[in-house]
Amino acid sequence: MERVISGIRPTGNLHLGNYFGAVKNFVRMQDEYDCMFFIADWHSLTTHPTPENIRQSARTILAEYLACGIDPEKAPIYIQSDVKEVLELYLYLNMNAYLGELERVTSFKEKVRQQPDNVNAGLLTYPTLMAADILMHKADKVPVGKDQEQNMEMARLFARRFNRIYNIEYFKEPQNFYYTKQAVKIPGLDGSGKMGKSNGNCIYLFEDDQTITKKVMRAVTDAGPQAMNSEKPEVIQNLFTLMEAVSTPDTVAYFNDKWNTCEIRYGDMKKQLAADICATVAPIREKIEMYKNDDALLQRIANQGAERARERAAQTIKEVREIIGFRAN
Ligand code: TRP
C-alpha cells in the first residue's frame, strides 16, 4: 500500500473550510492508503509560542481530527516532537541545503517581509524540517495545498541530492497528492471568498447550533434576482456552494429553481442551510467534547502514534547513519 504522510500546522480550531477542504479527504484516504498524520509542533516554534499554547493546541488538534473521523488504528496520529529521530535527519539534510536556495523560498521571503524582527534560522530551514518529516517515512504521497508546493519541490530536491552525494538510490521522491481533482473550496459567510481564520468568516466545528444559526442568518445577500435564470452574484453563489457541501441534492435543486424563477426567499434558504450545517457539525462537536474531556485517551492515542512513527523513523535513521559513514547504533 502506498504511504501517505501529512503534517498539520497547529493553527487553532477546525472550521467547515478545513473539514470539507482537507480533513474529510484524510478520513477517506485512511481506508485506501497507509496513512500517518502528525501535528507539526516543531514547525510552530518559529513563532515562539508559550508552553501553554503548545500543550493546548496539540490537545485541540488531536481531539478535533479524531472527532472528524481519523481512526488511529488505521491512520496513526502523532505529535512531531515525540519522534526525535526526525531531528537527526533534519541535521543531515541541513548540511546539504544551501543558503541561497532556502532564501529563495517564497514563504520565507514573505515571512521576512511580515516579521523582519524574527527572521530566525528555523524559519529559513523550515523546508528541510518538512523534508525530514516526509523522507523519514519514505512517503509516496503528501496531500498538500497550493501553498506547500514549493516545500514539496524542496523535499524532492533534498532527496535527490542525498542520493547523488552518497551514490545510492535511497530516498524516493515524494509526490504531491491531490486526492480530489478539484479542491473543495468553502466560501465564507461575508461574501468575501474563502472561509479562513484570518478572514473572520468561519463556522467552527466546536460551535453550537445557536451560534452557527446566528452566523448563517447574518450572511450577506443581495436584493434578489432581477431576471429569470440569471447568473448568481458571488454572495449568493457562496450560499449555494455551502449548501452543496452540507445539504441533499434535492434541497439544492429546490432553491436553485426558486432562484431561477425569481421566487427565492433568502430567509428560507438560510434557515435550511443553517439546519443542514448544524446537522453536519453537531455529531462532530459532541465527539470533540468527548475527546477533550478524556485526556488519558488522547495521551494513549498520541503515544501509540508516536510508537508507530518511531519504528519507521528508527529504521530510516539507522540506514542513513550507515550510508553517511556513522555507526548505525
Ligand atoms: N508545512 C505544512 C503546512 O504549513 C505542515 C507540514 C509540516 C507538513 N511538515 C509536513 C505537511 C510534512 C506535509 C508533510 O501546512
py3Dmol code that shows the C-alpha trace and the ligand (Angstrom):
import py3Dmol

protein = """\
ATOM      1  CA  MET A   1       0.000   0.000   0.000  1.00  0.00           C
ATOM      2  CA  GLU A   2       1.288   3.441  -0.837  1.00  0.00           C
ATOM      3  CA  ARG A   3       2.407   5.563   2.068  1.00  0.00           C
ATOM      4  CA  VAL A   4       0.816   8.907   2.752  1.00  0.00           C
ATOM      5  CA  ILE A   5       2.067  11.375   5.333  1.00  0.00           C
ATOM      6  CA  SER A   6       0.729  14.753   6.228  1.00  0.00           C
ATOM      7  CA  GLY A   7       1.701  17.339   8.776  1.00  0.00           C
ATOM      8  CA  ILE A   8      -0.893  19.504  10.405  1.00  0.00           C
ATOM      9  CA  ARG A   9       0.093  23.042  11.215  1.00  0.00           C
ATOM     10  CA  PRO A  10      -1.239  23.819  14.699  1.00  0.00           C
ATOM     11  CA  THR A  11      -3.222  26.929  13.903  1.00  0.00           C
ATOM     12  CA  GLY A  12      -6.343  26.993  16.006  1.00  0.00           C
ATOM     13  CA  ASN A  13      -9.651  25.241  15.626  1.00  0.00           C
ATOM     14  CA  LEU A  14     -11.031  23.458  12.597  1.00  0.00           C
ATOM     15  CA  HIS A  15     -13.740  25.176  10.594  1.00  0.00           C
ATOM     16  CA  LEU A  16     -16.025  23.988   7.804  1.00  0.00           C
ATOM     17  CA  GLY A  17     -13.464  25.048   5.193  1.00  0.00           C
ATOM     18  CA  ASN A  18     -10.816  22.785   6.760  1.00  0.00           C
ATOM     19  CA  TYR A  19     -13.306  19.983   7.107  1.00  0.00           C
ATOM     20  CA  PHE A  20     -14.582  19.873   3.533  1.00  0.00           C
ATOM     21  CA  GLY A  21     -11.295  21.051   2.015  1.00  0.00           C
ATOM     22  CA  ALA A  22      -8.949  18.619   3.736  1.00  0.00           C
ATOM     23  CA  VAL A  23      -9.945  16.623   6.788  1.00  0.00           C
ATOM     24  CA  LYS A  24     -12.800  14.766   5.137  1.00  0.00           C
ATOM     25  CA  ASN A  25     -10.374  13.610   2.470  1.00  0.00           C
ATOM     26  CA  PHE A  26      -7.965  12.363   5.142  1.00  0.00           C
ATOM     27  CA  VAL A  27     -10.802  10.285   6.539  1.00  0.00           C
ATOM     28  CA  ARG A  28     -11.409   8.721   3.138  1.00  0.00           C
ATOM     29  CA  MET A  29      -7.700   8.229   2.463  1.00  0.00           C
ATOM     30  CA  GLN A  30      -7.142   6.206   5.605  1.00  0.00           C
ATOM     31  CA  ASP A  31      -9.062   3.317   4.033  1.00  0.00           C
ATOM     32  CA  GLU A  32      -7.087   3.367   0.798  1.00  0.00           C
ATOM     33  CA  TYR A  33      -3.542   4.213   1.857  1.00  0.00           C
ATOM     34  CA  ASP A  34      -1.063   3.551   4.580  1.00  0.00           C
ATOM     35  CA  CYS A  35      -1.564   6.944   6.217  1.00  0.00           C
ATOM     36  CA  MET A  36       0.047   8.752   9.097  1.00  0.00           C
ATOM     37  CA  PHE A  37      -0.725  12.225  10.335  1.00  0.00           C
ATOM     38  CA  PHE A  38       1.215  14.368  12.726  1.00  0.00           C
ATOM     39  CA  ILE A  39       0.957  17.680  14.495  1.00  0.00           C
ATOM     40  CA  ALA A  40       3.829  19.860  13.337  1.00  0.00           C
ATOM     41  CA  ASP A  41       4.626  21.428  16.693  1.00  0.00           C
ATOM     42  CA  TRP A  42       8.347  21.885  16.000  1.00  0.00           C
ATOM     43  CA  HIS A  43       7.482  23.952  12.969  1.00  0.00           C
ATOM     44  CA  SER A  44       5.263  26.102  15.150  1.00  0.00           C
ATOM     45  CA  LEU A  45       8.248  27.161  17.296  1.00  0.00           C
ATOM     46  CA  THR A  46       9.272  29.636  14.604  1.00  0.00           C
ATOM     47  CA  THR A  47       6.664  31.976  16.091  1.00  0.00           C
ATOM     48  CA  HIS A  48       7.743  31.385  19.722  1.00  0.00           C
ATOM     49  CA  PRO A  49       4.515  30.073  21.295  1.00  0.00           C
ATOM     50  CA  THR A  50       4.253  29.693  25.091  1.00  0.00           C
ATOM     51  CA  PRO A  51       4.395  26.222  26.674  1.00  0.00           C
ATOM     52  CA  GLU A  52       0.704  26.546  27.478  1.00  0.00           C
ATOM     53  CA  ASN A  53      -0.060  27.394  23.824  1.00  0.00           C
ATOM     54  CA  ILE A  54       1.816  24.330  22.695  1.00  0.00           C
ATOM     55  CA  ARG A  55       0.110  21.938  25.091  1.00  0.00           C
ATOM     56  CA  GLN A  56      -3.341  23.314  24.367  1.00  0.00           C
ATOM     57  CA  SER A  57      -3.047  23.334  20.622  1.00  0.00           C
ATOM     58  CA  ALA A  58      -1.822  19.739  20.437  1.00  0.00           C
ATOM     59  CA  ARG A  59      -4.792  18.579  22.536  1.00  0.00           C
ATOM     60  CA  THR A  60      -7.243  20.608  20.491  1.00  0.00           C
ATOM     61  CA  ILE A  61      -5.975  19.336  17.171  1.00  0.00           C
ATOM     62  CA  LEU A  62      -5.910  15.737  18.301  1.00  0.00           C
ATOM     63  CA  ALA A  63      -9.460  15.970  19.646  1.00  0.00           C
ATOM     64  CA  GLU A  64     -10.782  17.693  16.545  1.00  0.00           C
ATOM     65  CA  TYR A  65      -9.155  15.390  13.986  1.00  0.00           C
ATOM     66  CA  LEU A  66     -10.291  12.310  15.860  1.00  0.00           C
ATOM     67  CA  ALA A  67     -13.790  13.764  16.121  1.00  0.00           C
ATOM     68  CA  CYS A  68     -13.838  14.228  12.343  1.00  0.00           C
ATOM     69  CA  GLY A  69     -13.231  10.527  11.894  1.00  0.00           C
ATOM     70  CA  ILE A  70      -9.478   9.918  11.803  1.00  0.00           C
ATOM     71  CA  ASP A  71      -9.175   6.393  13.144  1.00  0.00           C
ATOM     72  CA  PRO A  72      -5.827   5.986  14.903  1.00  0.00           C
ATOM     73  CA  GLU A  73      -5.908   2.241  14.263  1.00  0.00           C
ATOM     74  CA  LYS A  74      -5.925   2.871  10.523  1.00  0.00           C
ATOM     75  CA  ALA A  75      -4.002   6.119  10.447  1.00  0.00           C
ATOM     76  CA  PRO A  76      -1.726   6.701  13.433  1.00  0.00           C
ATOM     77  CA  ILE A  77      -1.645  10.313  14.521  1.00  0.00           C
ATOM     78  CA  TYR A  78       1.377  11.561  16.408  1.00  0.00           C
ATOM     79  CA  ILE A  79       2.978  14.687  17.720  1.00  0.00           C
ATOM     80  CA  GLN A  80       6.086  15.618  15.747  1.00  0.00           C
ATOM     81  CA  SER A  81       8.141  16.453  18.839  1.00  0.00           C
ATOM     82  CA  ASP A  82       7.577  12.917  20.174  1.00  0.00           C
ATOM     83  CA  VAL A  83       9.662  11.470  17.356  1.00  0.00           C
ATOM     84  CA  LYS A  84      13.147  12.848  17.943  1.00  0.00           C
ATOM     85  CA  GLU A  85      14.687  10.830  15.101  1.00  0.00           C
ATOM     86  CA  VAL A  86      13.302  13.495  12.764  1.00  0.00           C
ATOM     87  CA  LEU A  87      15.782  15.990  14.221  1.00  0.00           C
ATOM     88  CA  GLU A  88      18.721  13.847  13.276  1.00  0.00           C
ATOM     89  CA  LEU A  89      17.568  13.603   9.690  1.00  0.00           C
ATOM     90  CA  TYR A  90      16.895  17.362   9.757  1.00  0.00           C
ATOM     91  CA  LEU A  91      20.512  17.922  10.693  1.00  0.00           C
ATOM     92  CA  TYR A  92      21.834  15.720   7.884  1.00  0.00           C
ATOM     93  CA  LEU A  93      19.592  17.379   5.330  1.00  0.00           C
ATOM     94  CA  ASN A  94      20.628  20.828   6.538  1.00  0.00           C
ATOM     95  CA  MET A  95      24.252  20.007   5.751  1.00  0.00           C
ATOM     96  CA  ASN A  96      23.311  19.745   2.097  1.00  0.00           C
ATOM     97  CA  ALA A  97      20.811  22.575   1.942  1.00  0.00           C
ATOM     98  CA  TYR A  98      22.207  25.854   0.680  1.00  0.00           C
ATOM     99  CA  LEU A  99      21.546  29.343   1.956  1.00  0.00           C
ATOM    100  CA  GLY A 100      20.740  30.666  -1.499  1.00  0.00           C
ATOM    101  CA  GLU A 101      18.041  28.140  -2.260  1.00  0.00           C
ATOM    102  CA  LEU A 102      16.481  28.419   1.189  1.00  0.00           C
ATOM    103  CA  GLU A 103      16.391  32.198   0.923  1.00  0.00           C
ATOM    104  CA  ARG A 104      14.610  31.964  -2.411  1.00  0.00           C
ATOM    105  CA  VAL A 105      11.608  30.073  -0.970  1.00  0.00           C
ATOM    106  CA  THR A 106       8.556  32.280  -1.411  1.00  0.00           C
ATOM    107  CA  SER A 107       7.043  31.633   2.010  1.00  0.00           C
ATOM    108  CA  PHE A 108      10.381  32.501   3.630  1.00  0.00           C
ATOM    109  CA  LYS A 109      10.577  35.762   1.703  1.00  0.00           C
ATOM    110  CA  GLU A 110       7.036  36.558   2.783  1.00  0.00           C
ATOM    111  CA  LYS A 111       7.888  35.948   6.429  1.00  0.00           C
ATOM    112  CA  VAL A 112      10.920  38.186   6.110  1.00  0.00           C
ATOM    113  CA  ARG A 113       8.605  40.923   4.927  1.00  0.00           C
ATOM    114  CA  GLN A 114       5.919  40.243   7.556  1.00  0.00           C
ATOM    115  CA  GLN A 115       8.167  39.776  10.581  1.00  0.00           C
ATOM    116  CA  PRO A 116      11.541  41.406   9.904  1.00  0.00           C
ATOM    117  CA  ASP A 117      12.378  41.226  13.625  1.00  0.00           C
ATOM    118  CA  ASN A 118      12.069  37.461  13.790  1.00  0.00           C
ATOM    119  CA  VAL A 119      13.869  36.006  10.816  1.00  0.00           C
ATOM    120  CA  ASN A 120      15.255  33.015  12.681  1.00  0.00           C
ATOM    121  CA  ALA A 121      17.190  30.021  11.359  1.00  0.00           C
ATOM    122  CA  GLY A 122      14.191  27.760  11.990  1.00  0.00           C
ATOM    123  CA  LEU A 123      12.202  29.805   9.545  1.00  0.00           C
ATOM    124  CA  LEU A 124      14.974  29.562   6.974  1.00  0.00           C
ATOM    125  CA  THR A 125      15.247  25.796   7.364  1.00  0.00           C
ATOM    126  CA  TYR A 126      11.520  25.151   7.523  1.00  0.00           C
ATOM    127  CA  PRO A 127      11.720  23.230   4.212  1.00  0.00           C
ATOM    128  CA  THR A 128      14.465  20.903   5.486  1.00  0.00           C
ATOM    129  CA  LEU A 129      12.453  20.047   8.603  1.00  0.00           C
ATOM    130  CA  MET A 130       9.438  19.370   6.431  1.00  0.00           C
ATOM    131  CA  ALA A 131      11.552  17.226   4.105  1.00  0.00           C
ATOM    132  CA  ALA A 132      12.806  15.283   7.136  1.00  0.00           C
ATOM    133  CA  ASP A 133       9.190  14.647   8.233  1.00  0.00           C
ATOM    134  CA  ILE A 134       8.376  13.192   4.849  1.00  0.00           C
ATOM    135  CA  LEU A 135      11.578  11.360   3.908  1.00  0.00           C
ATOM    136  CA  MET A 136      11.713   9.790   7.347  1.00  0.00           C
ATOM    137  CA  HIS A 137       8.651   7.761   6.405  1.00  0.00           C
ATOM    138  CA  LYS A 138       9.715   7.148   2.801  1.00  0.00           C
ATOM    139  CA  ALA A 139       6.303   8.518   1.925  1.00  0.00           C
ATOM    140  CA  ASP A 140       4.973   8.133  -1.604  1.00  0.00           C
ATOM    141  CA  LYS A 141       2.375  10.840  -1.406  1.00  0.00           C
ATOM    142  CA  VAL A 142       1.797  14.003   0.556  1.00  0.00           C
ATOM    143  CA  PRO A 143      -1.597  15.712   0.492  1.00  0.00           C
ATOM    144  CA  VAL A 144      -0.799  19.373   0.020  1.00  0.00           C
ATOM    145  CA  GLY A 145      -2.411  22.655  -0.774  1.00  0.00           C
ATOM    146  CA  LYS A 146      -1.059  25.129  -3.318  1.00  0.00           C
ATOM    147  CA  ASP A 147       0.901  26.933  -0.617  1.00  0.00           C
ATOM    148  CA  GLN A 148       3.014  23.826   0.048  1.00  0.00           C
ATOM    149  CA  GLU A 149       4.087  23.046  -3.496  1.00  0.00           C
ATOM    150  CA  GLN A 150       7.422  24.764  -3.197  1.00  0.00           C
ATOM    151  CA  ASN A 151       8.193  22.970   0.053  1.00  0.00           C
ATOM    152  CA  MET A 152       7.425  19.711  -1.737  1.00  0.00           C
ATOM    153  CA  GLU A 153       9.810  20.620  -4.542  1.00  0.00           C
ATOM    154  CA  MET A 154      12.485  21.221  -1.931  1.00  0.00           C
ATOM    155  CA  ALA A 155      11.784  17.834  -0.318  1.00  0.00           C
ATOM    156  CA  ARG A 156      12.308  16.147  -3.678  1.00  0.00           C
ATOM    157  CA  LEU A 157      15.430  18.182  -4.303  1.00  0.00           C
ATOM    158  CA  PHE A 158      16.925  17.175  -0.933  1.00  0.00           C
ATOM    159  CA  ALA A 159      16.037  13.534  -1.558  1.00  0.00           C
ATOM    160  CA  ARG A 160      17.721  13.559  -4.971  1.00  0.00           C
ATOM    161  CA  ARG A 161      20.740  15.395  -3.640  1.00  0.00           C
ATOM    162  CA  PHE A 162      21.256  12.937  -0.798  1.00  0.00           C
ATOM    163  CA  ASN A 163      21.039  10.049  -3.244  1.00  0.00           C
ATOM    164  CA  ARG A 164      23.522  11.717  -5.569  1.00  0.00           C
ATOM    165  CA  ILE A 165      26.032  12.621  -2.881  1.00  0.00           C
ATOM    166  CA  TYR A 166      26.096   9.097  -1.489  1.00  0.00           C
ATOM    167  CA  ASN A 167      25.613   7.480  -4.856  1.00  0.00           C
ATOM    168  CA  ILE A 168      22.699   5.353  -3.721  1.00  0.00           C
ATOM    169  CA  GLU A 169      19.023   5.179  -4.644  1.00  0.00           C
ATOM    170  CA  TYR A 170      17.862   5.564  -1.072  1.00  0.00           C
ATOM    171  CA  PHE A 171      15.159   8.205  -0.683  1.00  0.00           C
ATOM    172  CA  LYS A 172      12.246   8.177  -3.053  1.00  0.00           C
ATOM    173  CA  GLU A 173      10.824  11.425  -4.263  1.00  0.00           C
ATOM    174  CA  PRO A 174       7.510  12.131  -2.544  1.00  0.00           C
ATOM    175  CA  GLN A 175       4.708  13.263  -4.829  1.00  0.00           C
ATOM    176  CA  ASN A 176       2.099  15.938  -4.256  1.00  0.00           C
ATOM    177  CA  PHE A 177      -1.202  14.225  -3.649  1.00  0.00           C
ATOM    178  CA  TYR A 178      -4.402  15.816  -4.873  1.00  0.00           C
ATOM    179  CA  TYR A 179      -6.997  13.392  -3.624  1.00  0.00           C
ATOM    180  CA  THR A 180      -9.862  15.091  -5.393  1.00  0.00           C
ATOM    181  CA  LYS A 181      -9.448  16.553  -8.868  1.00  0.00           C
ATOM    182  CA  GLN A 182     -10.852  19.847  -7.788  1.00  0.00           C
ATOM    183  CA  ALA A 183     -10.202  21.084  -4.277  1.00  0.00           C
ATOM    184  CA  VAL A 184     -13.437  21.818  -2.434  1.00  0.00           C
ATOM    185  CA  LYS A 185     -13.373  25.493  -1.582  1.00  0.00           C
ATOM    186  CA  ILE A 186     -15.790  26.530   1.111  1.00  0.00           C
ATOM    187  CA  PRO A 187     -16.667  30.211   0.939  1.00  0.00           C
ATOM    188  CA  GLY A 188     -17.067  32.490   3.931  1.00  0.00           C
ATOM    189  CA  LEU A 189     -20.352  33.998   5.037  1.00  0.00           C
ATOM    190  CA  ASP A 190     -19.345  37.569   4.352  1.00  0.00           C
ATOM    191  CA  GLY A 191     -19.276  37.323   0.580  1.00  0.00           C
ATOM    192  CA  SER A 192     -15.518  37.805   0.568  1.00  0.00           C
ATOM    193  CA  GLY A 193     -14.432  34.484  -0.870  1.00  0.00           C
ATOM    194  CA  LYS A 194     -12.791  31.662   1.031  1.00  0.00           C
ATOM    195  CA  MET A 195     -13.615  30.646   4.596  1.00  0.00           C
ATOM    196  CA  GLY A 196     -10.493  31.310   6.586  1.00  0.00           C
ATOM    197  CA  LYS A 197      -9.464  32.067  10.121  1.00  0.00           C
ATOM    198  CA  SER A 198      -7.767  35.316   9.213  1.00  0.00           C
ATOM    199  CA  ASN A 199     -10.877  36.450   7.330  1.00  0.00           C
ATOM    200  CA  GLY A 200     -13.012  36.086  10.470  1.00  0.00           C
ATOM    201  CA  ASN A 201     -15.801  34.474   8.459  1.00  0.00           C
ATOM    202  CA  CYS A 202     -15.673  30.920   9.788  1.00  0.00           C
ATOM    203  CA  ILE A 203     -18.087  28.398  11.149  1.00  0.00           C
ATOM    204  CA  TYR A 204     -16.111  26.261  13.575  1.00  0.00           C
ATOM    205  CA  LEU A 205     -16.711  22.591  14.258  1.00  0.00           C
ATOM    206  CA  PHE A 206     -16.872  23.240  18.007  1.00  0.00           C
ATOM    207  CA  GLU A 207     -19.682  25.785  17.721  1.00  0.00           C
ATOM    208  CA  ASP A 208     -23.208  25.106  18.946  1.00  0.00           C
ATOM    209  CA  ASP A 209     -26.395  25.238  16.884  1.00  0.00           C
ATOM    210  CA  GLN A 210     -27.377  28.656  18.136  1.00  0.00           C
ATOM    211  CA  THR A 211     -24.063  30.279  17.269  1.00  0.00           C
ATOM    212  CA  ILE A 212     -23.997  28.648  13.851  1.00  0.00           C
ATOM    213  CA  THR A 213     -27.589  29.615  13.075  1.00  0.00           C
ATOM    214  CA  LYS A 214     -26.911  33.207  14.044  1.00  0.00           C
ATOM    215  CA  LYS A 215     -23.884  33.352  11.765  1.00  0.00           C
ATOM    216  CA  VAL A 216     -25.758  31.872   8.835  1.00  0.00           C
ATOM    217  CA  MET A 217     -28.752  34.167   9.253  1.00  0.00           C
ATOM    218  CA  ARG A 218     -26.391  37.155   9.174  1.00  0.00           C
ATOM    219  CA  ALA A 219     -24.719  36.035   5.931  1.00  0.00           C
ATOM    220  CA  VAL A 220     -24.523  38.730   3.276  1.00  0.00           C
ATOM    221  CA  THR A 221     -27.129  38.551   0.478  1.00  0.00           C
ATOM    222  CA  ASP A 222     -28.421  40.962  -2.170  1.00  0.00           C
ATOM    223  CA  ALA A 223     -31.740  42.412  -3.324  1.00  0.00           C
ATOM    224  CA  GLY A 224     -32.711  39.215  -5.117  1.00  0.00           C
ATOM    225  CA  PRO A 225     -32.647  38.028  -8.740  1.00  0.00           C
ATOM    226  CA  GLN A 226     -33.662  40.683 -11.247  1.00  0.00           C
ATOM    227  CA  ALA A 227     -34.486  38.338 -14.124  1.00  0.00           C
ATOM    228  CA  MET A 228     -35.353  34.680 -14.637  1.00  0.00           C
ATOM    229  CA  ASN A 229     -32.409  32.271 -14.918  1.00  0.00           C
ATOM    230  CA  SER A 230     -29.838  34.960 -14.267  1.00  0.00           C
ATOM    231  CA  GLU A 231     -26.324  34.304 -13.159  1.00  0.00           C
ATOM    232  CA  LYS A 232     -25.789  34.381  -9.398  1.00  0.00           C
ATOM    233  CA  PRO A 233     -23.614  37.104  -7.902  1.00  0.00           C
ATOM    234  CA  GLU A 234     -20.777  35.895  -5.695  1.00  0.00           C
ATOM    235  CA  VAL A 235     -22.518  36.381  -2.343  1.00  0.00           C
ATOM    236  CA  ILE A 236     -25.429  34.217  -3.471  1.00  0.00           C
ATOM    237  CA  GLN A 237     -23.282  31.623  -5.196  1.00  0.00           C
ATOM    238  CA  ASN A 238     -21.433  31.295  -1.891  1.00  0.00           C
ATOM    239  CA  LEU A 239     -24.622  30.278  -0.104  1.00  0.00           C
ATOM    240  CA  PHE A 240     -25.281  27.700  -2.788  1.00  0.00           C
ATOM    241  CA  THR A 241     -21.738  26.361  -2.589  1.00  0.00           C
ATOM    242  CA  LEU A 242     -22.088  25.908   1.158  1.00  0.00           C
ATOM    243  CA  MET A 243     -25.409  24.227   0.613  1.00  0.00           C
ATOM    244  CA  GLU A 244     -23.885  21.822  -1.901  1.00  0.00           C
ATOM    245  CA  ALA A 245     -21.466  20.725   0.809  1.00  0.00           C
ATOM    246  CA  VAL A 246     -23.987  20.088   3.580  1.00  0.00           C
ATOM    247  CA  SER A 247     -27.451  19.618   2.056  1.00  0.00           C
ATOM    248  CA  THR A 248     -29.030  16.936  -0.121  1.00  0.00           C
ATOM    249  CA  PRO A 249     -29.005  17.458  -3.914  1.00  0.00           C
ATOM    250  CA  ASP A 250     -32.806  17.782  -3.747  1.00  0.00           C
ATOM    251  CA  THR A 251     -32.570  20.694  -1.382  1.00  0.00           C
ATOM    252  CA  VAL A 252     -30.006  22.432  -3.566  1.00  0.00           C
ATOM    253  CA  ALA A 253     -32.156  21.838  -6.668  1.00  0.00           C
ATOM    254  CA  TYR A 254     -35.211  23.232  -4.875  1.00  0.00           C
ATOM    255  CA  PHE A 255     -33.548  26.556  -4.055  1.00  0.00           C
ATOM    256  CA  ASN A 256     -31.893  26.679  -7.445  1.00  0.00           C
ATOM    257  CA  ASP A 257     -35.347  26.512  -9.058  1.00  0.00           C
ATOM    258  CA  LYS A 258     -36.575  29.219  -6.727  1.00  0.00           C
ATOM    259  CA  TRP A 259     -33.659  31.376  -7.807  1.00  0.00           C
ATOM    260  CA  ASN A 260     -34.314  30.739 -11.477  1.00  0.00           C
ATOM    261  CA  THR A 261     -37.989  31.647 -11.168  1.00  0.00           C
ATOM    262  CA  CYS A 262     -37.205  34.707  -9.010  1.00  0.00           C
ATOM    263  CA  GLU A 263     -39.203  33.254  -6.143  1.00  0.00           C
ATOM    264  CA  ILE A 264     -36.292  32.723  -3.798  1.00  0.00           C
ATOM    265  CA  ARG A 265     -36.600  33.895  -0.209  1.00  0.00           C
ATOM    266  CA  TYR A 266     -33.160  34.188   1.279  1.00  0.00           C
ATOM    267  CA  GLY A 267     -34.532  33.853   4.808  1.00  0.00           C
ATOM    268  CA  ASP A 268     -35.923  30.414   3.978  1.00  0.00           C
ATOM    269  CA  MET A 269     -32.774  29.351   2.250  1.00  0.00           C
ATOM    270  CA  LYS A 270     -30.626  30.443   5.182  1.00  0.00           C
ATOM    271  CA  LYS A 271     -32.837  28.615   7.654  1.00  0.00           C
ATOM    272  CA  GLN A 272     -32.446  25.425   5.664  1.00  0.00           C
ATOM    273  CA  LEU A 273     -28.721  25.987   5.269  1.00  0.00           C
ATOM    274  CA  ALA A 274     -28.290  26.619   8.995  1.00  0.00           C
ATOM    275  CA  ALA A 275     -30.215  23.437   9.842  1.00  0.00           C
ATOM    276  CA  ASP A 276     -28.097  21.366   7.472  1.00  0.00           C
ATOM    277  CA  ILE A 277     -24.826  22.839   8.709  1.00  0.00           C
ATOM    278  CA  CYS A 278     -25.892  22.129  12.287  1.00  0.00           C
ATOM    279  CA  ALA A 279     -26.733  18.542  11.342  1.00  0.00           C
ATOM    280  CA  THR A 280     -23.211  18.145   9.921  1.00  0.00           C
ATOM    281  CA  VAL A 281     -21.441  19.842  12.799  1.00  0.00           C
ATOM    282  CA  ALA A 282     -23.394  18.584  15.830  1.00  0.00           C
ATOM    283  CA  PRO A 283     -22.113  14.985  15.866  1.00  0.00           C
ATOM    284  CA  ILE A 284     -18.548  16.220  15.361  1.00  0.00           C
ATOM    285  CA  ARG A 285     -18.927  18.788  18.136  1.00  0.00           C
ATOM    286  CA  GLU A 286     -20.163  16.107  20.522  1.00  0.00           C
ATOM    287  CA  LYS A 287     -17.124  13.963  19.780  1.00  0.00           C
ATOM    288  CA  ILE A 288     -14.802  16.935  20.245  1.00  0.00           C
ATOM    289  CA  GLU A 289     -16.294  17.396  23.711  1.00  0.00           C
ATOM    290  CA  MET A 290     -15.900  13.727  24.458  1.00  0.00           C
ATOM    291  CA  TYR A 291     -12.222  13.679  23.485  1.00  0.00           C
ATOM    292  CA  LYS A 292     -11.421  16.959  25.184  1.00  0.00           C
ATOM    293  CA  ASN A 293     -12.782  15.559  28.420  1.00  0.00           C
ATOM    294  CA  ASP A 294     -10.662  12.458  28.190  1.00  0.00           C
ATOM    295  CA  ASP A 295      -7.025  13.432  28.486  1.00  0.00           C
ATOM    296  CA  ALA A 296      -5.992   9.870  29.227  1.00  0.00           C
ATOM    297  CA  LEU A 297      -7.465   8.696  25.928  1.00  0.00           C
ATOM    298  CA  LEU A 298      -5.767  11.494  23.965  1.00  0.00           C
ATOM    299  CA  GLN A 299      -2.479  10.623  25.655  1.00  0.00           C
ATOM    300  CA  ARG A 300      -2.868   6.982  24.776  1.00  0.00           C
ATOM    301  CA  ILE A 301      -3.612   7.757  21.133  1.00  0.00           C
ATOM    302  CA  ALA A 302      -0.656  10.147  20.869  1.00  0.00           C
ATOM    303  CA  ASN A 303       1.625   7.580  22.491  1.00  0.00           C
ATOM    304  CA  GLN A 304       0.544   4.829  20.143  1.00  0.00           C
ATOM    305  CA  GLY A 305       1.001   7.106  17.166  1.00  0.00           C
ATOM    306  CA  ALA A 306       4.478   8.106  18.305  1.00  0.00           C
ATOM    307  CA  GLU A 307       5.433   4.475  18.748  1.00  0.00           C
ATOM    308  CA  ARG A 308       4.372   3.555  15.233  1.00  0.00           C
ATOM    309  CA  ALA A 309       6.165   6.572  13.780  1.00  0.00           C
ATOM    310  CA  ARG A 310       9.303   5.845  15.772  1.00  0.00           C
ATOM    311  CA  GLU A 311       9.529   2.313  14.449  1.00  0.00           C
ATOM    312  CA  ARG A 312       9.879   3.624  10.925  1.00  0.00           C
ATOM    313  CA  ALA A 313      11.962   6.587  11.925  1.00  0.00           C
ATOM    314  CA  ALA A 314      14.467   4.456  13.789  1.00  0.00           C
ATOM    315  CA  GLN A 315      14.903   2.192  10.773  1.00  0.00           C
ATOM    316  CA  THR A 316      15.476   5.149   8.452  1.00  0.00           C
ATOM    317  CA  ILE A 317      17.973   6.756  10.797  1.00  0.00           C
ATOM    318  CA  LYS A 318      19.878   3.517  11.163  1.00  0.00           C
ATOM    319  CA  GLU A 319      20.188   3.204   7.392  1.00  0.00           C
ATOM    320  CA  VAL A 320      21.027   6.863   6.884  1.00  0.00           C
ATOM    321  CA  ARG A 321      23.767   6.734   9.528  1.00  0.00           C
ATOM    322  CA  GLU A 322      25.318   3.779   7.772  1.00  0.00           C
ATOM    323  CA  ILE A 323      25.135   5.489   4.399  1.00  0.00           C
ATOM    324  CA  ILE A 324      26.806   8.607   5.798  1.00  0.00           C
ATOM    325  CA  GLY A 325      29.516   6.584   7.494  1.00  0.00           C
ATOM    326  CA  PHE A 326      28.471   6.730  11.122  1.00  0.00           C
ATOM    327  CA  ARG A 327      27.940   3.774  13.401  1.00  0.00           C
ATOM    328  CA  ALA A 328      24.371   2.598  12.865  1.00  0.00           C
ATOM    329  CA  ASN A 329      23.596   2.283  16.590  1.00  0.00           C
TER     330      ASN A 329
END
"""
ligand_1 = """\
15
LIG
N 4.143 22.968 6.084
C 2.867 22.333 6.310
C 1.796 23.444 6.434
O 2.131 24.574 6.683
C 2.872 21.497 7.561
C 3.848 20.401 7.457
C 4.999 20.256 8.170
C 3.770 19.287 6.586
N 5.625 19.103 7.845
C 4.904 18.491 6.858
C 2.849 18.892 5.641
C 5.120 17.303 6.171
C 3.069 17.713 4.939
C 4.208 16.918 5.214
O 0.631 23.160 6.287
"""
view = py3Dmol.view(width=600, height=400)
view.addModel(protein, "pdb")
view.setStyle({"model": 0}, {"cartoon": {"style": "trace"}})
view.addModel(ligand_1, "xyz")
view.setStyle({"model": 1}, {"stick": {}})
view.zoomTo()
view.show()
